[in-house]
Amino acid sequence: MKTLLASLAAGGRIALLARPHGTHARIAAPADEGPAVFFALCLADLLLTALLASAVWPPPWRVSADGILGWLAQVALLLVASWALVRLARRERLLWPVAAWLAAALLLMQLAICAATWFLFFEMDAARAARIVEILDWAIVPWWFAVAWRLADHLGARWPRALPAAIGTCLLLGVSWHWLPKHSPLIGAAAMETGDTIDADRAFDGFDAISPEQVLYAQPQRIDEALARLAPQRPGVVDLYVVAFAGGGTESVFRNEVEHVERLFSQRFGAAGRVLTLINHPATLETVPLATLTNLTWAIDGVAAVMDPDEDILLVFATSHGSEDHYLQVDLPPLPLDAIGPEELADALEATPRPRWRVVIVSACYSGGFVDALRDEDTLVITAARADRTSFGCGADADITYFGRAFLDEALNRTTSLPEAFSLAREAIARRERDEGIDTPSEPQISTAPAIEAQLARWQRQLEPGPAVPFTHGARTAGAVAGEAAPDDTPGPSD
């Protein structure tokens, strides 16, 4: 235990680019302790990763073979880098202490990155936080070079021997940080719902099993199949067609919201067969088109060709993270997908033939920034937040956002009027944010006009609404429907 603590202390000093305390003789662990200390620190790193995974995914969990193999590869690289350092410094007897120091430095570095990541995503919008985390991720490469240079100097490898030692260690540990697949050794076996066509490894284990080429080439067929299933327009009837878009692919909350939109408008608002969903989520890769700008444009064009552009109403619902510069996050790692700004969404809505009557609902932080680009006499625009405000309720533990709960689950089950549902939802969200002590409320926005409201009224008069469709996605919410109290959604920003 004493040697383990000493190695942790030395690793901490090395991580801060300071010299370890003590002389070479004093810091050299006994031969029988050195390997044990090194592997104990490596095991601690494995357990830390598993602990973080257990905080993200609900039980039950299962072990990922890819995660264990990735960890073993990291252990091997640490040993090779340590051997190269002591060999160039001609201090071979210090192999195990040096390996333990590097393992301790790696463990502490990962702890620091995890803490910084959680802090950044809690304190700022997701797009900016993701950029900072990406910079930190690449900063590991020069950090490893500096660590290796400092350690080589401590071991007595002077110039020019210190240079190849530092470069070799940097290549082995720094660059390999980006080359080795980042798999968690523990994944949530129950994270995938019954009937999903992709197993949990593929769905949540770093998304590395996704083949970008195969997935992207399959999209035209996915869109064509979805459009072919659309019910035809009914002459003389104001039909509602819905395109629902879940852009954020690393959290299930957006998928949940879009799937509830499909159920709600199909069962309660007479749009059965006229709802097309686009979802970024590993569980739906083989069944549902991706939520991308290209697919959104194709979907709207295809729907416009089916509907009567002068009579029917097109409703577009988009949910994802949003950035301060008013872009919707569109992601499903490792697929290279583009974010969507107000102008891109406005262009996607300009289908041929162009649907005259449109409702656009954007559920994201800073989504009020979409209003100006979308508003006109024939369009109702609803957003979950002001242009300079975050909305709330996303995150790994959330089932549905605050806006989704208030507007989709509560208000639209009380009224069939979209403007009235917005008013009810805005009051409910403001009340919830006050009750939870949120200092900067989201302030959902609406832009409407007499022409679109008159057409919505015509649609509403001929509508025979179905019964209420409560949100039931996820085990926790399902329990609440059965009579148990469901926990609150996470209060974090739904950026």
N, C-alpha and C positions, 0 to 999 in steps of 0.2 A: 504493500500500500504506500509506503514511504517513497519507493522508487517511482510508482505511478504518479503520485502527486508532484514529485520533483520533475518528472517528464512533462506533466501538464504545465507546470510553471515555466519550464524552459521553452515549451512550445508556444506559450503565450508571449514570451519575450521575443522569440523568433518572429512570430506573427506581426509584432510591432516593430520589427527590424532592429531589435536590440540584441546584444550578446547574452547568451545564457550565463548564469552565474557558475563559478567554480572552474577548476582546472580540468584538463582532460582526464587526469587520473581519478579525480573525485567524482566526475560525472559519469564515468563508464560503469554501467550496471553490471553486476555479476553475470556470468555466462548463462546461468540458469534462469535469471530474472529478465534479461533483455528481451528475448522472444515473447515471454508472457506479457510484459508491459506493452510491447508493440501491438500484439494481437488483441489485448484488452482494449486499447484505444481504438483500434479498427472496429471492434465489435460495438463499442460505444457509439461510433459513427453510424453503424448499421441500425442500432436500436433507436437512435435519434431520428433517423429517416423514417423508420417504421412508426414511431410515436407521432411524428408530424402527419403521416398518412392517416393514422387512426383519428386524428383531429379533423380531417377533411371528410373522410368517408364514414358513414354510419356502419355499425356492426351488422351482420358478421363479416369478418375479414378472412382473406386467404393469402397465402404466400405466393409471390410472383417469382417464377424461375428466372426470368430476365433480370429482375432486380437483384437477386442473389448473384448471378453471373457478373453483372456490372460491378457489384461490390467486390467480388473476388478479383476482377481485373484491376480495380483501383488499388487493392492491397498489393498486387503484384507490381504495379507501377511505382508505388511508394518504395517497395524494396529495391527495385532496379535503380531508382533515382538515388536512394541512400547509398547503395553500393558504388554508383558512379562518383558520388561526392567523396566518400571516404577513400576510394581508390586513387582519385586524382590528388587528394590531400595526403596520401600515404598514411592514413590512419585507420587501417582495416579493422583494428580491434574495436573501433567505435561504431561499427555497423549498426548494432541494435539500438544504442542510445540515439544515434542520428535518426534512424527509422522511427523511433518513438517520438522524437521531437517533431518530425514532419507530420506524423499522424495526429499529434496533438494540435499542431498549427492548423491542419486541415479541419479538424473537428471544431475548433474555435472559430475559424473562418466561416464555416457553414452555419454555425449558430448565429454569428453576426449578420450574415446575409439573410437568414430567415427572419430575424428580428427586424432588420431594415425593410424587408419586403412587406411584412405585415403592417409596419408603421406607415410606410408610403401609401399602401392601398387603403389604409384607414383614413389618412389625412388628406388625400388628394384624389382627383379623378383617375380612373383606371388607365386611360391612355397615357397620361403623363407619368404615372407611377410605373407603367410597363416600360416606358423608354428609359427611365432612371435605372430600373432593375436590369435592363439589358446592358446598360453601360457598366454597372457594377459587375455583371457576369463576365464581361470581357476584360474588366480591370484586373481580374484574377491572374491573367497571363503576365503582365509586368510585375504584379505583386509577387508571384512565384519566382520570377527572375531576381527581384530584390532580396527575397528570402534566401534563395540559393547563394547569391553573391555574399550576403552577410554571413551565412553559415560556413561557406568555403573559407572566408577570411578567418572566422573563428577557429576553424580546424587547421589553419596554417597554410592553406593553399593560396600563395601570393600570386600576383600578376606574373606571367600570363596564364597560370594554371587555373586561377579562379574563373576566368572567362568561359572556357569550355564546360566547367562544372556548372556554372550558372545557366548557360544556354541549354545544356543537356537536361538539367532539372526542370527548366522552364518548359521545354518541349514535352517532356514526359508527363509532367503534372499539370501545367497550365493549358497547353493546347489540347491535351487529351480530355480536359474538362469539357471541351466542346465537341470532341469526336466521339467519346463514349456515350451511348444512349443513357439518358437520365431516367431510369426506371425506379419506381418505388419498390422496396422488397415486400410491401404489404399493400393490398388493394381491397376495396370494399366489394365483397362477393355479391352483396345484395343491392349494389348501386344500380344494377341494370334491372329494369322491370321484367316481369314474366312475359315471354314472347319476343323479346328482343332478338335480333338475328346476329348480333355481334357480342362476343363474350366479354367479360369484365376486363380481361387483360387488354384486349384491343381497345376497349372503350375508355379506360381511365389510366392505363399504365403509360402515361407520357405521350399517347397518341402516335407512338413511333411505328405501330403496325400499319398505319394508314399509308397507302400508296397514292401520292398526289396525282400522278398521271392517270391511274385507273379511275380514281374518283372523279376527276375533272372531265375525262373523256366520256364518262357515263351520264353526265348532266343533260345533254340534249334528249337522250332517251327518257330520262326521269321526267323532264318537263313535258315531253310529248305524251307520255303515259298519263300524267296528272291532268293535262288539258283534255285528253280523250275521255276521261271519266266525268267531265263537267256536264251537268244537266243543261238542256237547251233553254233558251229564253222563251217565255210564254207571252205571245202577243196580247196586248191590252192589259197586262199585269206588270206592275213595277217590281221587277225582281231585284234582289240584293245579291251581288257577287262579292266575295271576300277573298283577298290575298293577305295571308298572315305570314310575317317574316320574323324569325328568331335568329338574330345575328350573332350573339355571343355564344360560342361553342364550348367554352370551358366550364360553364355553370349550367345546371339543369333548370334553373328558375325560368330562363327565357323559353326553353322548350316547353316547360309546363304551361306557361302563359299562352303560347300559341296553340297548343293542343286544347286548352280550355276555350279559346276563341272559336276553334273549329266546332267543339261540342255545343257551345252556347248558341252560336248563330245558326247551326244546323238544326238543333232541337227546339229552340225557343223563338227564333226569328225567321223561320221558313226558308233558310238558305241551304237546306240539305241538298248535297250534290253540287253546290255552287261555291264551295270553299276550297281554296287551293293553299296548301301550307308549304313554306320553305323553312327548313330548320337546319341549323348547324349543331349537330350533336352526334357523337360516335354511334349511339344506339340506332339512329335512323338513316345511316349512310346508305344502306341497301334498299330502303323503302321510300324515302322522301327526298325531293330535290334539295340541294344546298341553298342556304340563304346567302346569295351573292348578288352583286349589282347586276351582273349579266342575267342570272336566272330571274331576278325580279323584273327586269325589262322584258324578257321572254314571256314570263307569266302574265304580266299586264297586257302585252300585245295579244297573247292567246285568248285571254279572258275577254278583251275588247272585241275580238272577232266573233265571239259566241253571243255576247249580250247585245241588246238594242242600245246603241250609244246615246240615243235621245230620250230614252224612257227609263232604262234600268239605272241602278246606283252601284258604283264601285267603291267598296270600302277596303282600304289598305291599312293594316295594323302592323307596326314595326316595333320590336322591343329588343333592347341590347344595352350595353354600356354606351355612354355618351361623353364626349370630351368638351372642354371649355371653348374650343374653336368650332363646335357644332358639327361633329362628325360622329356617325354611328359606328361603333366597333363591329367589325365583321371578321370573325376568326374561327379557325378550327385547326390548330397545329397538327401537322406541319404544312398545311395547305397555304399557299400564298394568296391571300384574299385582300381586296381593297376596302377601305372604309368608305362610308357613304355620307356625303354632305348634303345640304339642302338643295343645291343646284342639281346634283346627281339624281336625287329623289324626284325633283320636279321634272327633269328630263325623262325619267323612267315612266312618269305618268302621262307623257305625251304620246300615247299609243295611236295607231292608225287602224281603224277609226278611233278618234279620241272620245272616250266616255265623257259626256257633258257633266253628269252629276257624280260628285266624288266626295268621299269622307276619308280623311287621312288622320290616323291616330298614331302618335309617336310616344312610346314609353321609354324614356331614358333621361339621364341627367342632361341638363342644359338643352333639352329638346325644344324649348321655346324659340331657339334660334332657327327652327325650321318654318316658323309661321309666315314670315314675310315672303319667302320664296314660293309658298304654296297657296297663299290666300287669293281668292277671287270670288266673284258673285255666285259661282256654281260649286264652291268647295267649302266643306266644313272641316276645320283643322282643330284637333285637340292634342295637347301635349301634356306630359306628366310633370313638367317643371317650367319655370321661367327660363329665359335665355341665359341668365347668369346664376342659376340655382341648380343644386343637385336634387335628385329625387332619392327615394329610399326603398330598401327592401330586397336588394339582391344579395348574393353571397352563396357560398357552398351549402349553408344550412337553411337557406330560404326556399320555400315552396312557390311563392308568388310575391311580386313586388307590392309595395303599399298602394300604388296606383292601380295595379291589376286587381288587387283585393277589393278596393273601394269602387272602381268603375265597372269591372267585368263581373265580379262575383256578387257584389252587393247591389249596386245601383241598377244595373241592367236586368237584375232579377226582380226589381220592384217596378220598373217602368220600361216601356218600349220606345220612349223618346230619347234620342241620343243627347240633345242639349240638356234635357232635364236630368238625365243620368250623370252628365258632367257636373251639373250644379250639386247634386247629391254627393258625388264622389269628392268634389273639392271641399265641401264642408266636412266630410268624414276624415279626409286626409289632414286637414288643418287641425281638427280636434285630436286626432291620434298624435300628430307631431307635437302639439302643445302638451298632451298628457305624458309624452316621453321626454319632455324637456329639450326638444330640438330647437336651438336658438335661431337657425336660419331655415325657415319653412320653404318647401319646394314651390308652392304657388302654381298649380297647374293652370294652363292657358287654353283659351278657346277663341277661334276666329270663325265667325258665321256671317250669313247674309240672308236677306229675305228670299232670294230665289232658291237656294239650296234648302232652306227650312220649309218652303212650300212643297218642294218635291219630296222631302222626307215625310211631311205630313200626309201627302198622297199615299206614299208607301205604307205609312203607319195605319191609315184608314182601311186599307185592303188586307192588312196583316191579321192573321189569326194566330196570336202568340201561343206558344206551347208553355208547359209548366216551367217553373224555375229550375235552373240547372246549376246546382251548387258546385263549387270547385272541390274536386275530390282527388286530385293527383297527389301521390305520395302517401306513405303509411301514416304519417302524423296527421295529415288532414283527413284521411279516411277514418281514422280513429275518432276525430272530432265529429264527423258526420254520424258515426254510430252512437254518439252520445257522450264521448269523452272530450275533455277540453284540449284543444290543440294549442301548442305553444305559439307565442308571437313570432312573426317573421323577424329576421335579423334587422336591427336598426341601422345597419351600415348603408352608405349611399348606394343607390342602384345606378352607378355611373355608367 
